[in-house]
């Protein structure tokens, strides 16, 4: 009898233990799933950070150290270079106006100017030159490196500047457009105002496009309407080509310049696209 009782008690204990173990399995599986989700999320974030980092260029060896004396606006500096004061215009970026004669302060112009002033005034930075060293006003045209980062790109990241292409200084144009797209998608700064940014500059008021600041000695004409819809582009071989509405590559073309007539494009040295 005692032996039979022992067997029954053993069976009961086994059943209880099995029940507890089975009840814990879903909890354990859920905990493991949560850990896997967290790990995957962290991996995705790390991958995104690596992809972003891969877009940004590394500082080259041939830079020129200068000291920033003061800032003019978001994209223009006064620096001490080789014992004299020089004006530096940042390449491939354009911030809204704050000091242009007969032009009111444009939205986010003050924010861009204040940011550059706070970041760079009194600091030693390094200038990287591109194909064209100076513009027609004698200003140095440069990418500005500060603490190992490209400051031109920082203005784009924060939505304080748009990409402004003035050949032949186009070294980082693809990277800059990628950075600009992220700021645009996030509606940061200048991108938070609908129709404010155009490929020719910034809108002062609805329907009034401002001519962008001169960069590299080339003053772009404002797009005054649908008549000025001929897209001028410089390809990887340096050929100047213009595209008419309806041509094969028109919609895919990001213009360096817009023209109102074919004669105007040809006068600027552009030829018609073959397709």
C-alpha positions in Angstrom: 0.0 0.0 0.0 2.7 2.4 0.9 4.5 1.6 -2.3 1.4 2.4 -4.3 1.0 5.7 -2.5 4.6 6.5 -3.2 4.0 5.9 -6.9 0.9 8.1 -7.0 2.7 10.9 -5.2 5.6 10.7 -7.6 3.2 10.9 -10.6 1.5 13.9 -9.1 4.8 15.7 -8.5 5.8 15.0 -12.1 2.5 16.4 -13.5 2.9 19.6 -11.4 6.5 20.1 -12.5 5.6 19.5 -16.2 2.7 22.0 -15.9 5.0 24.7 -14.5 7.6 24.0 -17.1 5.1 24.3 -20.0 3.7 27.5 -18.5 7.1 29.1 -18.5 7.9 28.1 -22.1 5.7 30.8 -23.7 7.1 33.4 -21.3 10.7 32.4 -22.1 9.9 32.4 -25.9 8.4 35.8 -25.6 11.4 37.1 -23.7 13.7 35.7 -26.3 11.7 37.2 -29.1 11.9 40.6 -27.4 15.7 40.3 -27.1 15.9 39.4 -30.8 13.7 42.4 -31.7 15.9 44.8 -29.6 19.1 43.3 -31.2 17.6 43.7 -34.7 16.6 47.3 -34.0 20.1 48.1 -32.7 21.6 46.5 -35.8 19.3 48.5 -38.1 20.3 51.8 -36.3 24.0 50.8 -36.6 23.6 50.0 -40.3 21.8 53.4 -40.9 24.6 55.3 -39.1 27.3 53.5 -41.1 25.4 54.3 -44.4 25.2 58.0 -43.4 28.8 58.1 -42.4 29.8 56.5 -45.7 28.2 59.4 -47.5 30.3 62.1 -45.8 33.8 62.6 -47.2 37.0 62.3 -45.2 39.2 65.3 -44.8 42.0 65.4 -47.5 45.6 66.1 -46.6 46.0 69.3 -48.7 44.0 71.7 -46.6 44.8 75.3 -45.7 44.6 76.3 -42.0 43.1 79.7 -41.4 41.6 81.6 -38.4 38.0 82.8 -38.7 37.9 86.5 -37.8 34.2 87.0 -38.1 31.2 85.8 -40.2 29.4 87.8 -42.8 26.4 85.4 -43.0 25.6 81.7 -42.9 27.9 80.8 -45.9 30.5 83.6 -46.0 33.4 84.2 -43.6 36.3 86.6 -43.0 39.5 84.8 -42.2 43.2 85.5 -41.6 45.2 83.8 -44.4 48.9 84.3 -45.1 49.0 87.4 -43.0 46.0 89.2 -44.5 42.2 89.2 -44.3 40.4 87.2 -46.9 36.7 86.5 -47.7 35.7 82.9 -48.0 32.6 81.8 -49.7 31.5 78.2 -48.9 31.2 76.0 -52.0 28.0 74.1 -53.0 25.8 75.6 -50.4 23.5 78.7 -50.2 21.9 80.1 -47.1 19.1 82.6 -47.1 20.0 86.3 -47.3 20.6 88.5 -44.2 22.9 91.3 -45.4 22.2 91.6 -49.1 21.4 95.3 -50.1 17.8 96.0 -50.9 16.8 92.5 -49.8 14.9 91.8 -46.6 16.2 89.2 -44.2 14.9 85.9 -45.5 13.4 83.1 -43.3 16.1 81.0 -41.6 18.8 83.4 -42.8 19.3 84.7 -39.2 19.3 81.2 -37.8 22.0 80.1 -40.4 24.1 83.2 -39.8 23.9 82.8 -36.0 24.8 79.2 -36.2 27.9 79.9 -38.3 28.8 82.8 -36.0 28.5 80.6 -32.9 30.4 77.7 -34.4 33.3 79.3 -36.2 34.1 82.8 -35.0 37.6 82.8 -33.5 38.2 79.2 -34.5 40.9 77.7 -36.6 39.4 75.9 -39.6 40.9 74.2 -42.6 40.0 75.2 -46.2 39.7 72.7 -49.0 39.8 74.2 -52.5 38.2 72.8 -55.6 38.9 73.3 -59.3 38.3 77.1 -59.2 40.2 78.8 -56.3 38.6 82.3 -56.5 35.6 84.0 -58.0 35.4 87.3 -59.9 35.3 89.2 -56.7 38.5 87.7 -55.4 36.8 85.6 -52.7 38.3 82.2 -51.8 35.9 79.4 -52.7 36.2 76.5 -50.3 34.9 73.6 -48.3 35.4 74.4 -44.6 36.6 71.6 -42.3 36.1 72.1 -38.6 37.0 69.5 -35.9 37.3 66.9 -38.6 33.8 67.5 -40.1 32.8 69.3 -43.2 31.0 72.4 -42.1 29.2 72.9 -45.5 27.5 69.6 -44.9 26.4 70.6 -41.4 24.5 73.5 -42.8 22.7 71.1 -45.2 22.0 68.6 -42.4 20.3 71.2 -40.2 18.2 72.6 -43.0 20.0 76.0 -43.0 21.2 75.8 -46.6 20.3 74.4 -50.0 22.7 72.8 -52.5 23.8 75.4 -55.1 25.9 74.1 -58.0 28.3 76.4 -59.8 30.8 74.4 -61.9 33.6 73.6 -62.0 33.5 73.3 -58.2 31.3 70.2 -57.9 33.5 67.7 -56.0 31.0 66.7 -53.3 27.7 67.5 -55.2 26.3 63.9 -55.0 27.0 63.6 -51.3 25.6 67.0 -50.6 22.4 66.2 -52.5 22.0 63.0 -50.5 22.3 65.0 -47.2 19.9 67.7 -48.5 17.3 65.1 -49.3 17.3 63.8 -45.7 16.8 67.3 -44.4 14.1 67.9 -47.0 12.2 64.7 -46.1 12.4 65.7 -42.4 11.2 69.2 -43.2 14.0 70.9 -41.3 14.7 74.6 -41.4 14.2 76.0 -44.9 12.3 72.9 -46.0 9.6 73.5 -43.4 8.2 76.3 -45.6 6.2 75.2 -48.6 7.6 76.4 -51.9 10.2 78.5 -50.2 13.3 76.8 -51.7 13.7 76.8 -55.5 16.5 75.7 -57.8 17.3 79.4 -58.2 17.3 80.6 -54.6 14.6 81.4 -52.0 11.2 82.9 -52.4 10.9 86.4 -50.7 7.1 86.2 -51.1 4.8 84.0 -52.9 5.6 84.2 -56.6 8.8 86.2 -56.2 12.0 84.2 -56.6 15.2 85.8 -55.3 18.4 85.6 -57.3 20.8 83.4 -55.3 24.1 84.9 -54.0 26.8 84.8 -56.6 29.1 81.8 -56.1 32.1 81.2 -58.2 31.7 84.3 -60.4 28.5 83.0 -62.1 25.4 84.9 -61.5 22.3 82.8 -62.2 19.2 84.3 -63.6 16.0 83.9 -61.6 13.4 81.6 -63.1 10.7 84.1 -64.1 8.2 81.6 -65.3 7.4 78.6 -67.5 9.3 80.2 -70.4 12.6 79.7 -68.6 12.3 75.9 -68.6 15.4 74.8 -70.6 17.7 72.8 -68.3 21.4 73.3 -68.6 23.6 70.5 -67.2 27.3 69.6 -67.2 28.0 65.9 -67.6 30.8 63.8 -66.1 33.0 64.6 -69.1 32.6 68.4 -68.6 30.3 68.8 -71.6 27.7 71.6 -71.3 24.3 70.2 -72.5 20.8 71.7 -72.5 17.6 69.7 -72.4 14.3 70.8 -73.8 10.9 69.8 -72.2 9.8 66.6 -73.7 13.3 65.2 -74.4 14.3 61.8 -73.0 16.5 63.0 -70.2 14.6 66.3 -69.3 12.8 65.0 -66.2 15.9 63.2 -64.9 18.1 66.2 -65.2 19.1 68.4 -62.2 19.9 71.7 -63.8 23.0 73.8 -63.0 21.3 76.6 -64.9 17.9 77.4 -66.5 17.5 79.2 -69.8 14.6 80.9 -71.4 15.6 80.3 -75.0 17.9 78.0 -77.0 19.9 81.0 -78.2 20.6 81.9 -74.6 21.8 78.4 -73.8 24.0 78.3 -76.9 25.5 81.7 -76.0 26.5 80.3 -72.6 28.4 77.4 -74.3 25.7 74.7 -74.1 24.7 72.3 -76.8 21.4 70.6 -77.3 20.9 67.1 -76.0 20.9 64.5 -78.8 17.9 62.7 -77.2 
